[in-house]
């Protein structure tokens, strides 16, 4: 029995060391799992944010082309209202699922900025559906849309802790005077 008592401190040391190693490994695995999960969610949010931006840009591009037909925009490839109608409808239908994904995964700040951007785009669409021919009013709508897009991208960058990006603002040629 005395041999066992002599070995007991060493045995306890081994048990404590094994338990400590196990606990350290479990903690390390939890930390790594959380980090990997957070990275996956960030990748998903980035994909959702990019999909939403692409969906809105489809609408914006069609509105530029329709505005060119009405003499409001200098876009080189105008579309008649008849040609633009199905494209606008398709773009609006396409942005609904990406908008739902944005509501599900987006931060409140990004969702608010997305809402401001989409409202500006919808105002552009309404302006053109009414057949308005007013290049100055169109330019004001474009500025609102560009500011909305810029605000959206800034909120996305903040949410994902990305570095600042380009504002995409550059001078555009003036619309033709009709």
CNS distance restraints for C-alpha pairs under 8 A (distance, minus, plus):
assign (resid   1 and name CA) (resid   5 and name CA) 6.46 0.50 0.50
assign (resid   2 and name CA) (resid   6 and name CA) 6.14 0.50 0.50
assign (resid   3 and name CA) (resid   7 and name CA) 6.27 0.50 0.50
assign (resid   4 and name CA) (resid   8 and name CA) 6.02 0.50 0.50
assign (resid   5 and name CA) (resid   9 and name CA) 7.69 0.50 0.50
assign (resid   7 and name CA) (resid  11 and name CA) 6.18 0.50 0.50
assign (resid   8 and name CA) (resid  12 and name CA) 5.98 0.50 0.50
assign (resid   9 and name CA) (resid  13 and name CA) 6.05 0.50 0.50
assign (resid  10 and name CA) (resid  14 and name CA) 6.26 0.50 0.50
assign (resid  11 and name CA) (resid  15 and name CA) 6.24 0.50 0.50
assign (resid  12 and name CA) (resid  16 and name CA) 5.98 0.50 0.50
assign (resid  13 and name CA) (resid  17 and name CA) 5.92 0.50 0.50
assign (resid  14 and name CA) (resid  18 and name CA) 6.00 0.50 0.50
assign (resid  15 and name CA) (resid  19 and name CA) 6.06 0.50 0.50
assign (resid  16 and name CA) (resid  20 and name CA) 5.98 0.50 0.50
assign (resid  17 and name CA) (resid  21 and name CA) 6.07 0.50 0.50
assign (resid  18 and name CA) (resid  22 and name CA) 6.10 0.50 0.50
assign (resid  19 and name CA) (resid  23 and name CA) 6.15 0.50 0.50
assign (resid  20 and name CA) (resid  24 and name CA) 6.07 0.50 0.50
assign (resid  21 and name CA) (resid  25 and name CA) 6.09 0.50 0.50
assign (resid  22 and name CA) (resid  26 and name CA) 6.16 0.50 0.50
assign (resid  23 and name CA) (resid  27 and name CA) 6.10 0.50 0.50
assign (resid  24 and name CA) (resid  28 and name CA) 6.04 0.50 0.50
assign (resid  25 and name CA) (resid  29 and name CA) 6.07 0.50 0.50
assign (resid  26 and name CA) (resid  30 and name CA) 6.20 0.50 0.50
assign (resid  27 and name CA) (resid  31 and name CA) 6.22 0.50 0.50
assign (resid  28 and name CA) (resid  32 and name CA) 6.14 0.50 0.50
assign (resid  29 and name CA) (resid  33 and name CA) 5.96 0.50 0.50
assign (resid  30 and name CA) (resid  34 and name CA) 6.12 0.50 0.50
assign (resid  31 and name CA) (resid  35 and name CA) 6.14 0.50 0.50
assign (resid  32 and name CA) (resid  36 and name CA) 6.05 0.50 0.50
assign (resid  33 and name CA) (resid  37 and name CA) 5.98 0.50 0.50
assign (resid  34 and name CA) (resid  38 and name CA) 6.05 0.50 0.50
assign (resid  35 and name CA) (resid  39 and name CA) 6.21 0.50 0.50
assign (resid  36 and name CA) (resid  40 and name CA) 6.19 0.50 0.50
assign (resid  37 and name CA) (resid  41 and name CA) 6.25 0.50 0.50
assign (resid  38 and name CA) (resid  42 and name CA) 6.13 0.50 0.50
assign (resid  39 and name CA) (resid  43 and name CA) 6.21 0.50 0.50
assign (resid  40 and name CA) (resid  44 and name CA) 6.22 0.50 0.50
assign (resid  41 and name CA) (resid  45 and name CA) 6.03 0.50 0.50
assign (resid  42 and name CA) (resid  46 and name CA) 6.05 0.50 0.50
assign (resid  42 and name CA) (resid 160 and name CA) 6.79 0.50 0.50
assign (resid  43 and name CA) (resid  47 and name CA) 6.21 0.50 0.50
assign (resid  44 and name CA) (resid  48 and name CA) 6.16 0.50 0.50
assign (resid  45 and name CA) (resid  49 and name CA) 5.98 0.50 0.50
assign (resid  45 and name CA) (resid 102 and name CA) 7.90 0.50 0.50
assign (resid  45 and name CA) (resid 105 and name CA) 6.05 0.50 0.50
assign (resid  45 and name CA) (resid 106 and name CA) 6.51 0.50 0.50
assign (resid  46 and name CA) (resid  50 and name CA) 6.07 0.50 0.50
assign (resid  46 and name CA) (resid 156 and name CA) 7.96 0.50 0.50
assign (resid  46 and name CA) (resid 160 and name CA) 7.61 0.50 0.50
assign (resid  47 and name CA) (resid  51 and name CA) 6.02 0.50 0.50
assign (resid  48 and name CA) (resid  52 and name CA) 6.15 0.50 0.50
assign (resid  48 and name CA) (resid  98 and name CA) 6.72 0.50 0.50
assign (resid  48 and name CA) (resid 101 and name CA) 6.36 0.50 0.50
assign (resid  48 and name CA) (resid 102 and name CA) 5.98 0.50 0.50
assign (resid  48 and name CA) (resid 105 and name CA) 7.60 0.50 0.50
assign (resid  48 and name CA) (resid 106 and name CA) 7.93 0.50 0.50
assign (resid  49 and name CA) (resid  53 and name CA) 6.31 0.50 0.50
assign (resid  49 and name CA) (resid 102 and name CA) 6.66 0.50 0.50
assign (resid  49 and name CA) (resid 106 and name CA) 7.58 0.50 0.50
assign (resid  49 and name CA) (resid 156 and name CA) 7.16 0.50 0.50
assign (resid  50 and name CA) (resid  54 and name CA) 6.16 0.50 0.50
assign (resid  51 and name CA) (resid  55 and name CA) 6.13 0.50 0.50
assign (resid  51 and name CA) (resid  98 and name CA) 6.22 0.50 0.50
assign (resid  52 and name CA) (resid  56 and name CA) 6.26 0.50 0.50
assign (resid  52 and name CA) (resid  95 and name CA) 6.59 0.50 0.50
assign (resid  52 and name CA) (resid  98 and name CA) 5.13 0.50 0.50
assign (resid  52 and name CA) (resid  99 and name CA) 6.28 0.50 0.50
assign (resid  52 and name CA) (resid 102 and name CA) 7.15 0.50 0.50
assign (resid  53 and name CA) (resid  57 and name CA) 6.07 0.50 0.50
assign (resid  54 and name CA) (resid  58 and name CA) 6.37 0.50 0.50
assign (resid  55 and name CA) (resid  59 and name CA) 6.97 0.50 0.50
assign (resid  55 and name CA) (resid  91 and name CA) 6.58 0.50 0.50
assign (resid  55 and name CA) (resid  94 and name CA) 6.27 0.50 0.50
assign (resid  55 and name CA) (resid  95 and name CA) 4.97 0.50 0.50
assign (resid  55 and name CA) (resid  98 and name CA) 7.31 0.50 0.50
assign (resid  56 and name CA) (resid  60 and name CA) 6.30 0.50 0.50
assign (resid  56 and name CA) (resid  91 and name CA) 7.51 0.50 0.50
assign (resid  56 and name CA) (resid  95 and name CA) 6.49 0.50 0.50
assign (resid  56 and name CA) (resid 118 and name CA) 7.09 0.50 0.50
assign (resid  56 and name CA) (resid 121 and name CA) 7.63 0.50 0.50
assign (resid  57 and name CA) (resid  61 and name CA) 5.97 0.50 0.50
assign (resid  58 and name CA) (resid  62 and name CA) 6.39 0.50 0.50
assign (resid  58 and name CA) (resid  91 and name CA) 5.89 0.50 0.50
assign (resid  59 and name CA) (resid  63 and name CA) 6.22 0.50 0.50
assign (resid  59 and name CA) (resid  87 and name CA) 7.99 0.50 0.50
assign (resid  59 and name CA) (resid  88 and name CA) 6.01 0.50 0.50
assign (resid  59 and name CA) (resid  91 and name CA) 5.39 0.50 0.50
assign (resid  59 and name CA) (resid  92 and name CA) 6.98 0.50 0.50
assign (resid  59 and name CA) (resid 121 and name CA) 7.34 0.50 0.50
assign (resid  60 and name CA) (resid  64 and name CA) 6.25 0.50 0.50
assign (resid  60 and name CA) (resid 121 and name CA) 6.58 0.50 0.50
assign (resid  61 and name CA) (resid  65 and name CA) 6.43 0.50 0.50
assign (resid  62 and name CA) (resid  66 and name CA) 6.18 0.50 0.50
assign (resid  62 and name CA) (resid  79 and name CA) 7.86 0.50 0.50
assign (resid  62 and name CA) (resid  84 and name CA) 6.58 0.50 0.50
assign (resid  62 and name CA) (resid  87 and name CA) 6.93 0.50 0.50
assign (resid  62 and name CA) (resid  88 and name CA) 6.56 0.50 0.50
assign (resid  63 and name CA) (resid  67 and name CA) 5.86 0.50 0.50
assign (resid  63 and name CA) (resid  84 and name CA) 7.97 0.50 0.50
assign (resid  63 and name CA) (resid  88 and name CA) 7.83 0.50 0.50
assign (resid  63 and name CA) (resid 124 and name CA) 6.96 0.50 0.50
assign (resid  63 and name CA) (resid 125 and name CA) 6.38 0.50 0.50
assign (resid  63 and name CA) (resid 128 and name CA) 7.35 0.50 0.50
assign (resid  64 and name CA) (resid  68 and name CA) 6.21 0.50 0.50
assign (resid  64 and name CA) (resid  73 and name CA) 6.36 0.50 0.50
assign (resid  64 and name CA) (resid  75 and name CA) 6.25 0.50 0.50
assign (resid  64 and name CA) (resid  78 and name CA) 7.86 0.50 0.50
assign (resid  65 and name CA) (resid  69 and name CA) 6.65 0.50 0.50
assign (resid  65 and name CA) (resid  73 and name CA) 7.61 0.50 0.50
assign (resid  65 and name CA) (resid  75 and name CA) 5.81 0.50 0.50
assign (resid  65 and name CA) (resid  76 and name CA) 7.72 0.50 0.50
assign (resid  65 and name CA) (resid  77 and name CA) 5.93 0.50 0.50
assign (resid  65 and name CA) (resid  78 and name CA) 4.39 0.50 0.50
assign (resid  65 and name CA) (resid  79 and name CA) 5.29 0.50 0.50
assign (resid  66 and name CA) (resid  70 and name CA) 6.57 0.50 0.50
assign (resid  66 and name CA) (resid  78 and name CA) 5.73 0.50 0.50
assign (resid  66 and name CA) (resid  79 and name CA) 4.84 0.50 0.50
assign (resid  66 and name CA) (resid  80 and name CA) 6.12 0.50 0.50
assign (resid  66 and name CA) (resid  81 and name CA) 6.49 0.50 0.50
assign (resid  66 and name CA) (resid  84 and name CA) 6.40 0.50 0.50
assign (resid  66 and name CA) (resid 128 and name CA) 7.17 0.50 0.50
assign (resid  67 and name CA) (resid  71 and name CA) 6.22 0.50 0.50
assign (resid  67 and name CA) (resid  72 and name CA) 5.01 0.50 0.50
assign (resid  67 and name CA) (resid  73 and name CA) 5.25 0.50 0.50
assign (resid  67 and name CA) (resid  75 and name CA) 7.95 0.50 0.50
assign (resid  67 and name CA) (resid  78 and name CA) 7.38 0.50 0.50
assign (resid  67 and name CA) (resid 128 and name CA) 6.63 0.50 0.50
assign (resid  68 and name CA) (resid  72 and name CA) 5.49 0.50 0.50
assign (resid  68 and name CA) (resid  73 and name CA) 4.37 0.50 0.50
assign (resid  68 and name CA) (resid  74 and name CA) 5.65 0.50 0.50
assign (resid  68 and name CA) (resid  75 and name CA) 5.45 0.50 0.50
assign (resid  68 and name CA) (resid  76 and name CA) 7.51 0.50 0.50
assign (resid  68 and name CA) (resid  77 and name CA) 7.49 0.50 0.50
assign (resid  68 and name CA) (resid  78 and name CA) 5.00 0.50 0.50
assign (resid  68 and name CA) (resid  79 and name CA) 7.32 0.50 0.50
assign (resid  69 and name CA) (resid  73 and name CA) 7.91 0.50 0.50
assign (resid  69 and name CA) (resid  78 and name CA) 4.83 0.50 0.50
assign (resid  69 and name CA) (resid  79 and name CA) 5.74 0.50 0.50
assign (resid  69 and name CA) (resid  80 and name CA) 5.96 0.50 0.50
assign (resid  70 and name CA) (resid 131 and name CA) 7.19 0.50 0.50
assign (resid  70 and name CA) (resid 132 and name CA) 7.47 0.50 0.50
assign (resid  70 and name CA) (resid 133 and name CA) 5.86 0.50 0.50
assign (resid  71 and name CA) (resid 133 and name CA) 6.51 0.50 0.50
assign (resid  71 and name CA) (resid 134 and name CA) 7.95 0.50 0.50
assign (resid  71 and name CA) (resid 135 and name CA) 7.06 0.50 0.50
assign (resid  71 and name CA) (resid 175 and name CA) 7.13 0.50 0.50
assign (resid  71 and name CA) (resid 176 and name CA) 6.57 0.50 0.50
assign (resid  71 and name CA) (resid 177 and name CA) 7.38 0.50 0.50
assign (resid  71 and name CA) (resid 178 and name CA) 6.32 0.50 0.50
assign (resid  72 and name CA) (resid 133 and name CA) 6.15 0.50 0.50
assign (resid  72 and name CA) (resid 134 and name CA) 6.07 0.50 0.50
assign (resid  72 and name CA) (resid 135 and name CA) 4.20 0.50 0.50
assign (resid  72 and name CA) (resid 136 and name CA) 7.86 0.50 0.50
assign (resid  72 and name CA) (resid 138 and name CA) 6.22 0.50 0.50
assign (resid  72 and name CA) (resid 175 and name CA) 5.98 0.50 0.50
assign (resid  72 and name CA) (resid 176 and name CA) 7.43 0.50 0.50
assign (resid  73 and name CA) (resid 135 and name CA) 6.84 0.50 0.50
assign (resid  73 and name CA) (resid 138 and name CA) 7.69 0.50 0.50
assign (resid  73 and name CA) (resid 174 and name CA) 7.70 0.50 0.50
assign (resid  73 and name CA) (resid 175 and name CA) 4.80 0.50 0.50
assign (resid  73 and name CA) (resid 176 and name CA) 7.20 0.50 0.50
assign (resid  74 and name CA) (resid 173 and name CA) 6.89 0.50 0.50
assign (resid  74 and name CA) (resid 174 and name CA) 6.79 0.50 0.50
assign (resid  74 and name CA) (resid 175 and name CA) 4.64 0.50 0.50
assign (resid  74 and name CA) (resid 176 and name CA) 6.24 0.50 0.50
assign (resid  79 and name CA) (resid  83 and name CA) 5.81 0.50 0.50
assign (resid  79 and name CA) (resid  84 and name CA) 5.82 0.50 0.50
assign (resid  80 and name CA) (resid  84 and name CA) 6.06 0.50 0.50
assign (resid  81 and name CA) (resid  85 and name CA) 5.91 0.50 0.50
assign (resid  81 and name CA) (resid 129 and name CA) 7.76 0.50 0.50
assign (resid  82 and name CA) (resid  86 and name CA) 7.71 0.50 0.50
assign (resid  83 and name CA) (resid  87 and name CA) 7.27 0.50 0.50
assign (resid  84 and name CA) (resid  88 and name CA) 5.98 0.50 0.50
assign (resid  85 and name CA) (resid  89 and name CA) 6.17 0.50 0.50
assign (resid  86 and name CA) (resid  90 and name CA) 6.00 0.50 0.50
assign (resid  87 and name CA) (resid  91 and name CA) 6.08 0.50 0.50
assign (resid  88 and name CA) (resid  92 and name CA) 6.09 0.50 0.50
assign (resid  89 and name CA) (resid  93 and name CA) 6.15 0.50 0.50
assign (resid  90 and name CA) (resid  94 and name CA) 6.03 0.50 0.50
assign (resid  91 and name CA) (resid  95 and name CA) 6.22 0.50 0.50
assign (resid  92 and name CA) (resid  96 and name CA) 6.68 0.50 0.50
assign (resid  93 and name CA) (resid  97 and name CA) 7.79 0.50 0.50
assign (resid  94 and name CA) (resid  98 and name CA) 7.25 0.50 0.50
assign (resid  95 and name CA) (resid  99 and name CA) 5.89 0.50 0.50
assign (resid  96 and name CA) (resid 100 and name CA) 6.27 0.50 0.50
assign (resid  97 and name CA) (resid 101 and name CA) 6.29 0.50 0.50
assign (resid  98 and name CA) (resid 102 and name CA) 6.09 0.50 0.50
assign (resid  99 and name CA) (resid 103 and name CA) 6.24 0.50 0.50
assign (resid 100 and name CA) (resid 104 and name CA) 6.27 0.50 0.50
assign (resid 101 and name CA) (resid 105 and name CA) 6.13 0.50 0.50
assign (resid 101 and name CA) (resid 106 and name CA) 7.75 0.50 0.50
assign (resid 102 and name CA) (resid 106 and name CA) 4.91 0.50 0.50
assign (resid 102 and name CA) (resid 111 and name CA) 6.84 0.50 0.50
assign (resid 103 and name CA) (resid 111 and name CA) 6.47 0.50 0.50
assign (resid 106 and name CA) (resid 110 and name CA) 6.07 0.50 0.50
assign (resid 106 and name CA) (resid 111 and name CA) 6.00 0.50 0.50
assign (resid 107 and name CA) (resid 111 and name CA) 6.19 0.50 0.50
assign (resid 107 and name CA) (resid 159 and name CA) 6.99 0.50 0.50
assign (resid 108 and name CA) (resid 112 and name CA) 6.13 0.50 0.50
assign (resid 109 and name CA) (resid 113 and name CA) 6.30 0.50 0.50
assign (resid 109 and name CA) (resid 155 and name CA) 6.37 0.50 0.50
assign (resid 110 and name CA) (resid 114 and name CA) 6.00 0.50 0.50
assign (resid 110 and name CA) (resid 152 and name CA) 6.19 0.50 0.50
assign (resid 110 and name CA) (resid 155 and name CA) 5.20 0.50 0.50
assign (resid 110 and name CA) (resid 156 and name CA) 5.92 0.50 0.50
assign (resid 110 and name CA) (resid 159 and name CA) 7.49 0.50 0.50
assign (resid 111 and name CA) (resid 115 and name CA) 6.11 0.50 0.50
assign (resid 112 and name CA) (resid 116 and name CA) 6.43 0.50 0.50
assign (resid 113 and name CA) (resid 117 and name CA) 6.28 0.50 0.50
assign (resid 113 and name CA) (resid 148 and name CA) 6.74 0.50 0.50
assign (resid 113 and name CA) (resid 151 and name CA) 5.99 0.50 0.50
assign (resid 113 and name CA) (resid 152 and name CA) 4.83 0.50 0.50
assign (resid 113 and name CA) (resid 155 and name CA) 7.01 0.50 0.50
assign (resid 114 and name CA) (resid 118 and name CA) 6.12 0.50 0.50
assign (resid 114 and name CA) (resid 148 and name CA) 7.47 0.50 0.50
assign (resid 114 and name CA) (resid 149 and name CA) 7.81 0.50 0.50
assign (resid 114 and name CA) (resid 152 and name CA) 5.60 0.50 0.50
assign (resid 115 and name CA) (resid 119 and name CA) 6.07 0.50 0.50
assign (resid 116 and name CA) (resid 120 and name CA) 6.40 0.50 0.50
assign (resid 116 and name CA) (resid 148 and name CA) 5.81 0.50 0.50
assign (resid 117 and name CA) (resid 121 and name CA) 6.38 0.50 0.50
assign (resid 117 and name CA) (resid 144 and name CA) 7.95 0.50 0.50
assign (resid 117 and name CA) (resid 145 and name CA) 5.93 0.50 0.50
assign (resid 117 and name CA) (resid 147 and name CA) 7.79 0.50 0.50
assign (resid 117 and name CA) (resid 148 and name CA) 4.15 0.50 0.50
assign (resid 117 and name CA) (resid 149 and name CA) 5.70 0.50 0.50
assign (resid 117 and name CA) (resid 152 and name CA) 7.08 0.50 0.50
assign (resid 118 and name CA) (resid 122 and name CA) 6.05 0.50 0.50
assign (resid 118 and name CA) (resid 148 and name CA) 7.90 0.50 0.50
assign (resid 119 and name CA) (resid 123 and name CA) 6.14 0.50 0.50
assign (resid 120 and name CA) (resid 124 and name CA) 6.34 0.50 0.50
assign (resid 120 and name CA) (resid 141 and name CA) 6.93 0.50 0.50
assign (resid 120 and name CA) (resid 144 and name CA) 6.12 0.50 0.50
assign (resid 120 and name CA) (resid 145 and name CA) 5.12 0.50 0.50
assign (resid 120 and name CA) (resid 148 and name CA) 7.13 0.50 0.50
assign (resid 121 and name CA) (resid 125 and name CA) 6.31 0.50 0.50
assign (resid 121 and name CA) (resid 145 and name CA) 6.13 0.50 0.50
assign (resid 122 and name CA) (resid 126 and name CA) 6.15 0.50 0.50
assign (resid 123 and name CA) (resid 127 and name CA) 6.05 0.50 0.50
assign (resid 123 and name CA) (resid 141 and name CA) 7.49 0.50 0.50
assign (resid 124 and name CA) (resid 128 and name CA) 6.35 0.50 0.50
assign (resid 124 and name CA) (resid 138 and name CA) 7.66 0.50 0.50
assign (resid 124 and name CA) (resid 141 and name CA) 6.24 0.50 0.50
assign (resid 124 and name CA) (resid 142 and name CA) 7.76 0.50 0.50
assign (resid 125 and name CA) (resid 129 and name CA) 6.10 0.50 0.50
assign (resid 126 and name CA) (resid 130 and name CA) 6.24 0.50 0.50
assign (resid 127 and name CA) (resid 131 and name CA) 6.81 0.50 0.50
assign (resid 127 and name CA) (resid 132 and name CA) 6.01 0.50 0.50
assign (resid 128 and name CA) (resid 132 and name CA) 5.87 0.50 0.50
assign (resid 134 and name CA) (resid 138 and name CA) 6.16 0.50 0.50
assign (resid 135 and name CA) (resid 139 and name CA) 6.10 0.50 0.50
assign (resid 135 and name CA) (resid 175 and name CA) 6.69 0.50 0.50
assign (resid 136 and name CA) (resid 140 and name CA) 6.41 0.50 0.50
assign (resid 137 and name CA) (resid 141 and name CA) 6.38 0.50 0.50
assign (resid 138 and name CA) (resid 142 and name CA) 6.17 0.50 0.50
assign (resid 139 and name CA) (resid 143 and name CA) 6.19 0.50 0.50
assign (resid 140 and name CA) (resid 144 and name CA) 6.37 0.50 0.50
assign (resid 141 and name CA) (resid 145 and name CA) 6.18 0.50 0.50
assign (resid 142 and name CA) (resid 146 and name CA) 6.03 0.50 0.50
assign (resid 143 and name CA) (resid 147 and name CA) 6.00 0.50 0.50
assign (resid 144 and name CA) (resid 148 and name CA) 6.02 0.50 0.50
assign (resid 145 and name CA) (resid 149 and name CA) 6.13 0.50 0.50
assign (resid 146 and name CA) (resid 150 and name CA) 6.04 0.50 0.50
assign (resid 146 and name CA) (resid 169 and name CA) 7.78 0.50 0.50
assign (resid 147 and name CA) (resid 151 and name CA) 6.03 0.50 0.50
assign (resid 148 and name CA) (resid 152 and name CA) 6.11 0.50 0.50
assign (resid 149 and name CA) (resid 153 and name CA) 6.20 0.50 0.50
assign (resid 150 and name CA) (resid 154 and name CA) 6.12 0.50 0.50
assign (resid 150 and name CA) (resid 167 and name CA) 6.12 0.50 0.50
assign (resid 150 and name CA) (resid 168 and name CA) 7.92 0.50 0.50
assign (resid 151 and name CA) (resid 155 and name CA) 6.14 0.50 0.50
assign (resid 152 and name CA) (resid 156 and name CA) 6.20 0.50 0.50
assign (resid 153 and name CA) (resid 157 and name CA) 6.13 0.50 0.50
assign (resid 154 and name CA) (resid 158 and name CA) 6.19 0.50 0.50
assign (resid 154 and name CA) (resid 164 and name CA) 7.38 0.50 0.50
assign (resid 154 and name CA) (resid 165 and name CA) 7.97 0.50 0.50
assign (resid 155 and name CA) (resid 159 and name CA) 6.06 0.50 0.50
assign (resid 156 and name CA) (resid 160 and name CA) 6.14 0.50 0.50
assign (resid 157 and name CA) (resid 161 and name CA) 5.66 0.50 0.50
assign (resid 157 and name CA) (resid 162 and name CA) 4.69 0.50 0.50
assign (resid 157 and name CA) (resid 163 and name CA) 6.68 0.50 0.50
assign (resid 157 and name CA) (resid 164 and name CA) 6.81 0.50 0.50
assign (resid 158 and name CA) (resid 162 and name CA) 6.35 0.50 0.50
